[in-house]
Structures are given as C-alpha cells and as structure tokens.
Amino acid sequence: MSYIGNPPVNGVFRKLDTIAASFNGSTTSFNLTSGGAAVTPGLTTNLIISLGGIIQEPNTAYTVAGSVISFTAAPPAGTTFWGIQLGDVGLASTPNQAAMTTQVFTATAGQTTFTVAGGYTAGQIQVLRNGVQLVVGVDVTATNGTTFVLTNAATAGDTLVAILYTSFIVANAVAKSGDTMTGNLNITGGTLQVGGNQAVNGPAFSAYRSTTQTGITSSAFTKVQLTSEYFDTANCFDSSTNYRFTPNVAGYYQISGILYITGTGLSAGGSFLYKNGSLFSYGSYTSVTGQTIGVVCPISNLIYMNGTTDYIEMYGIGTVTSGTVTFGTNDTLCQFSASMIRGA
C-alpha cells in the first residue's frame, strides 16, 4: 500500500531499557535499547516516555531520530525514566510467512518460564497469553534468546503463543528499478523476462564430423550426419540417430554450418537448412567444371523455433560425373551450430 507522508511503522510493544543512569542535567540525547538491542521507533509518537513519573509530550518534550531520543531540556541527575515503544494501533502487519514462525505452549499451574525450541532473537518475539498480547519488558521478559519468563505466573491450562520473527534485511533486496547486483541470478521453474522478452540463456550447440561421410548418391539432397559435439548446453542436438537440433526454449536462433563436398568430376555442390523435414533455406551453391579438389559451402540463417516440436537439420548435395559424393574431410570442414539470440 502507498501512503502520503510518513508510512506507518507496524511493530510490537516493548519496554525500553532505562537510561536514567545517564541523566546529568546537561546531556539531552540518549540511545534507546530494549533488552540490550537498539530500538528504532520510526515515529516520535510511537513512544510513551515518562520522566520523574510525568508522561512527556511527543515532539515537544522530546524527538526521535533513528535510535536516539533527544529531550528539549536535559533531565537532571536522579530523574526516573521509563518508556514503551508502541506498534501502530489498529494497523495489521502482514509479515512474509518465511519470516515468521509460532510456537504454542500449554502452561502448568504457577509456570513462569517457557523454553523456545530453536531459540529466538531478542527484540523479535511477541508473546500472547490466552489471546492477549503481552508487553515485552513489562508482562514478559524475553532477552536471553532461549526462554521467556512471565511476570505473573500462569494458571494451569493457559495457552501461551510465541511469535518469532527473523530479520528482513533491506540491504539484501534488489530495487524494482535502477538497481544492480553481483554474482549469479538463478531462476528455477520459470524464465527471466527483459522488456517483455525472455532473456537470452537458451540452448546452444556445436557439432562436427571428424571423418568423411561417403557413399552419397549424386544430385540427391542428403542429411549431413554430424556424429560428434564440441558442446550441447541443453542436450538438444541428436548426434547419434537423427542428427538434428530440437531446442526446448522458444526463440530466435542463429544457425550456422559449413560443409566440404567432393567427388570424381564434381560439377556442383551446395548446403541447405531443413526445418521440420522440409527445405527452409539455401546456403552456398557452387557450380564448377571438372573439380578434383572439392567445394566449401557455408550456410547461415536466423530462424524462429517454437521450443517444442520444431527441429533443424543440415543437408548437402553434390553432382559428380561418376561414383558417389563425399561430405567432409575433417572437423574444420564439416560443422553445424546454433545459439538462441532472443527469446520468443
């Protein structure tokens, strides 16, 4: 919820530690603590302060900045002090469930001490007795991190509820806009969106064939069988059966390949991309005369893949005067790779 002006500061009721021993008639500012832990009331009106048995008027007799209280007039030595920190009355806090746990106790007759399993942090515990919240420091003492002690002994059957909080550290939060962070951001079970588009961290692979692929029929479109991999980040390339790339994340993929084609009396050679079993795009197609060395046919295209059923394969074709066509000669002349460059 948004607020105009100062937002409410929801919290528990706590009795403040006495600061009377520091009164000397000249000092006006003092640190506020409860159970030895610093207290930050937020608003001056979130405190009830008594000096010498007289309730002081907030913002007139005293002000608060952080965990420091400043009096308009320095309290004389020997002045008594007590103070209560208030939560905002009538406002309901909704703490993160991960930051709050509860433990329930059933009292025996005369019981005053209750042990909290796993302990607690002083200043971050509330205690309810039969549904009524107790004031920490007045009705109950909770300072040692292990037990809380009632001022007035319980009656048999009383229900005590300890509400335990853990700190939410704002310094560890990332701002909604304009913030930076270091280290890795790990997302499980979802995708990271940037400007409405999925951030690039999709599948990528690079495959090759280190030996020749022989016995290929002249002038026939033939799939290149890439049997080895440099890398395959998401196991989306099949290098053993179908020799195809089936990415599991929808997006736009840069597809690249290179194919060396040779054969007796080679007159033409080319490389192609097939999508879902059909010709999708041409690469380099070269016509030669009586070629005895072979031709190198690169191919590249940017292709959308749906992340489920779409797959891509590299094909080649060679035309020879006699015999069969051969693909590849080593891994540098028979490669196929892809990488997602933008989410869907």
Order of alpha helices (4+ residues) and beta strands (2+ residues): beta-beta-beta-beta-beta-beta-beta-beta-beta-beta-beta-beta-beta-beta-beta-beta-beta-beta-beta-beta-beta-beta-beta-beta-beta-beta-beta-beta-beta
